[in-house]
Amino acid sequence: MNSSFFDIRPETPEDASLINAILDEAFGLTRMTKTSYRLREGSVQAPDLAFVAELDSRLVGTIQFWPVVIGASKHALLLGPLAILPAMQGFGAGLRLIEHGLAAAARAGHGLVVLVGDAPYYAKAGFRKLEGDVQMPGPFNPDRLLCHELIPGAADGAEGMMLAPHRTEGL
Ligand SMILES: CC(C)(COP(=O)(O)OP(=O)(O)OC[C@H]1O[C@@H](n2cnc3c(N)ncnc32)[C@H](O)[C@@H]1OP(=O)(O)O)[C@@H](O)C(=O)NCCC(=O)NCCS
C-alpha cells in the first residue's frame, strides 16, 4: 500500500467523533495537556483548512490548522493536530495530509505555518526550526517549534508570545 490508496477530503461536522477517536488512539488521553491545546482553547479552527484521509471510505487520518498570532502582530497557522490511525501509519497518509493542507493554506493566502513536532518527520514536508525568541503559553521544546514559509520571508522577525487571536485583543 502507498499514499495513493488514501482519499483526502474536507472535514465535515459529522466526522467529529471519529476524529476524536483517532486522536485518542494516536496520542493517548493525555493529549489535552499539550501546549498546542492551550493555543486552540476558545479559538475557532481555520475555515476550509481541515481535512481527513480515508481508505475505502473509512476515516483513518485527520489534519487541522488553527490561527495564531506571534508577538501580537504576526499572523500564522498552527498545524495540528495531525494523526493517523496506528494501523495505517507509515503508508504516506500523514505526508499526503500535510501537503494537501499546505497547498490549501497557500491558495487561501496564508504566509506562515508553525507547529510543535518531530523535526525529522516534518522536514520531509519542508519544515525547519523557527528561529527567533518565540514563547508559547505553556512548556515546549524550542527545537520542536518548526515553521514552513508559504510566502518567502514570512517567518522573518517572528518574536514574542504565540497566542490564539482572541487572546491578543487589547494587547
Ligand atoms: C506522525 C504521523 C502523523 C505520521 O504519519 P504517517 O502516515 O505514519 O507517516 P507517513 O507515512 O506520511 O511518513 C512516513 C515517513 O515518515 C517517517 N516518520 C514517521 N514518523 C516519524 C517521526 N516521528 N520522526 C521521524 N520520522 C518519522 C517514517 O519513517 C517514514 O519515512 P520514510 O518515508 O523515509 O520511510 C503518524 O505516525 C501519527 O499519527 N503518529 C501519532 C501522532 C503524532 O505523533 N502526530 C504528530 C504530532 S507531532
The ligand as an SDF file (V2000), in Angstrom:
LIG
                    3D

 48 50  0  0  0  0  0  0  0  0999 V2000
    3.3850   11.1960   12.8840 C   0  0  0  0  0  0  0  0  0  0  0  0
    2.3030   10.6730   11.9270 C   0  0  0  0  0  0  0  0  0  0  0  0
    1.2510   11.7230   11.7060 C   0  0  0  0  0  0  0  0  0  0  0  0
    2.9810   10.3220   10.6100 C   0  0  0  0  0  0  0  0  0  0  0  0
    2.0050    9.8930    9.6790 O   0  0  0  0  0  0  0  0  0  0  0  0
    2.2730    8.5900    8.7880 P   0  0  0  0  0  0  0  0  0  0  0  0
    1.1920    8.4850    7.7930 O   0  0  0  0  0  0  0  0  0  0  0  0
    2.5060    7.4400    9.7020 O   0  0  0  0  0  0  0  0  0  0  0  0
    3.6630    8.9920    8.1200 O   0  0  0  0  0  0  0  0  0  0  0  0
    3.9980    8.9240    6.5770 P   0  0  0  0  0  0  0  0  0  0  0  0
    3.6570    7.5500    6.0930 O   0  0  0  0  0  0  0  0  0  0  0  0
    3.3880   10.0770    5.8980 O   0  0  0  0  0  0  0  0  0  0  0  0
    5.5510    9.1480    6.5700 O   0  0  0  0  0  0  0  0  0  0  0  0
    6.3320    8.0640    6.8490 C   0  0  0  0  0  0  0  0  0  0  0  0
    7.7820    8.5030    6.8390 C   0  0  0  0  0  0  0  0  0  0  0  0
    7.9780    9.4010    7.9420 O   0  0  0  0  0  0  0  0  0  0  0  0
    8.8620    8.7860    8.8760 C   0  0  0  0  0  0  0  0  0  0  0  0
    8.3640    9.1390   10.2080 N   0  0  0  0  0  0  0  0  0  0  0  0
    7.1540    8.8610   10.7280 C   0  0  0  0  0  0  0  0  0  0  0  0
    7.0790    9.3690   11.9720 N   0  0  0  0  0  0  0  0  0  0  0  0
    8.2610    9.9600   12.2110 C   0  0  0  0  0  0  0  0  0  0  0  0
    8.7940   10.6550   13.3220 C   0  0  0  0  0  0  0  0  0  0  0  0
    8.0820   10.8540   14.4360 N   0  0  0  0  0  0  0  0  0  0  0  0
   10.0690   11.1450   13.2270 N   0  0  0  0  0  0  0  0  0  0  0  0
   10.7930   10.9500   12.0990 C   0  0  0  0  0  0  0  0  0  0  0  0
   10.3370   10.3080   11.0030 N   0  0  0  0  0  0  0  0  0  0  0  0
    9.0930    9.8070   11.0820 C   0  0  0  0  0  0  0  0  0  0  0  0
    8.8050    7.3050    8.5780 C   0  0  0  0  0  0  0  0  0  0  0  0
    9.9770    6.6750    8.9860 O   0  0  0  0  0  0  0  0  0  0  0  0
    8.6780    7.3230    7.0680 C   0  0  0  0  0  0  0  0  0  0  0  0
    9.9040    7.6120    6.4610 O   0  0  0  0  0  0  0  0  0  0  0  0
   10.2700    7.0060    5.0080 P   0  0  0  0  0  0  0  0  0  0  0  0
    9.2350    7.5350    4.0440 O   0  0  0  0  0  0  0  0  0  0  0  0
   11.6380    7.5610    4.7350 O   0  0  0  0  0  0  0  0  0  0  0  0
   10.2020    5.5490    5.1680 O   0  0  0  0  0  0  0  0  0  0  0  0
    1.6410    9.3760   12.4830 C   0  0  0  0  0  0  0  0  0  0  0  0
    2.6320    8.3980   12.6520 O   0  0  0  0  0  0  0  0  0  0  0  0
    0.8950    9.5940   13.7840 C   0  0  0  0  0  0  0  0  0  0  0  0
   -0.3120    9.8550   13.7760 O   0  0  0  0  0  0  0  0  0  0  0  0
    1.5900    9.4680   14.9300 N   0  0  0  0  0  0  0  0  0  0  0  0
    0.9850    9.6400   16.2230 C   0  0  0  0  0  0  0  0  0  0  0  0
    0.5320   11.0600   16.4680 C   0  0  0  0  0  0  0  0  0  0  0  0
    1.6510   12.0630   16.2250 C   0  0  0  0  0  0  0  0  0  0  0  0
    2.7620   11.8980   16.7140 O   0  0  0  0  0  0  0  0  0  0  0  0
    1.3090   13.1200   15.4740 N   0  0  0  0  0  0  0  0  0  0  0  0
    2.2410   14.1620   15.0970 C   0  0  0  0  0  0  0  0  0  0  0  0
    2.3070   15.1860   16.1500 C   0  0  0  0  0  0  0  0  0  0  0  0
    3.8620   15.9920   16.1350 S   0  0  0  0  0  0  0  0  0  0  0  0
  1  2  1  0
  2  3  1  0
  2  4  1  0
  2 36  1  0
  4  5  1  0
  5  6  1  0
  6  7  2  0
  6  8  1  0
  6  9  1  0
  9 10  1  0
 10 11  2  0
 10 12  1  0
 10 13  1  0
 13 14  1  0
 14 15  1  0
 15 16  1  0
 15 30  1  0
 16 17  1  0
 17 18  1  0
 17 28  1  0
 18 19  1  0
 18 27  1  0
 19 20  2  0
 20 21  1  0
 21 22  1  0
 21 27  2  0
 22 23  1  0
 22 24  2  0
 24 25  1  0
 25 26  2  0
 26 27  1  0
 28 29  1  0
 28 30  1  0
 30 31  1  0
 31 32  1  0
 32 33  2  0
 32 34  1  0
 32 35  1  0
 36 37  1  0
 36 38  1  0
 38 39  2  0
 38 40  1  0
 40 41  1  0
 41 42  1  0
 42 43  1  0
 43 44  2  0
 43 45  1  0
 45 46  1  0
 46 47  1  0
 47 48  1  0
M  END
$$$$
